[in-house]
């Protein structure tokens, strides 16, 4: 996805995006550039984040149960209280 932003489930996806509390259940976010994005309390249940760049992203209290994080970059991401199971 590079530096370009796009809409997924009605939400603008891109670097620095504010997706706090967003419902992205089952969303295809493969290769998405979400550097420094705010995804706190978002619902990413069964979402595909394969190869996504989540460097510095806020994923606190985010539901990531069943999400595909294969190859995702989580360097510096905040996963406090995130649901990963």
N, C-alpha and C positions, 0 to 999 in steps of 0.2 A: 504494500500500500504506500510505501514511501512517506513523503511529507504531505501528501494530499489527504484531505478529509473527505469522508463519505458518510452517508446515513445508513444505520442498521437499526431495524425495529423503531424507526423514528428518531433515533439519537444520533447526533453528530459525533463521529469517531475520528480521533486524530490526536496528535501530540498536545498535551496540556488540557485535554477535554475535561469538562466537569460532568461526570456521569454518576455523581453521588445518588444512591438509591435507585439507579436505573434498572429496569427489568430487561435483561438481555438473555433470558433463559433460552438455551438452544441456539444462540446466535452464532453465525459463522464469522469469526474474527481472525481467521488464519492470516498470519503475516501482518497483522495490524500494527501500526506505529502508535503506541499508547505511552510514549515517554512522558513521565511526570503527570500522567492523567490521574484524576480523582475518581476512583471507583469504590469509595467507601460505601458500605452497606448495599452495594449493587447485587443483583441476582444474576449470577453467571452459571447457574445450574445447567450441566451438560453442554456448555458452550464450547466451541472449538477455538482455542487460542494457540494452535500449533504454529510455532515459529514467530509468535507475536513478540514485539519489543515492549516490555513493561518496566523498563529501567526507571527507577525512582517513582513508580506509580504507588498511589495510596490504595491498597486493597484491604484495609482494616475492616473487619466485620463483614467481609464480602462472602457470599455463598458461591464457592467454587466446586461444590460436590459434583463429581462425575465430569468435570471439565477436562478437556484435552490440553495439557500444558507441555506436550512434547516439543522440545526445542525452543521453548519460550525463554526470553531473557528476563530474569527477575532480579537482576543486580540492583541492590539498594531499594527494592520494593518493600513497603510496609505491609506485612501479612498478620499483624496483631489481631487476634480473635477471628481470623478468617476460617471458614469451614472448608476443609480440604477433603473430607471423607463423604 
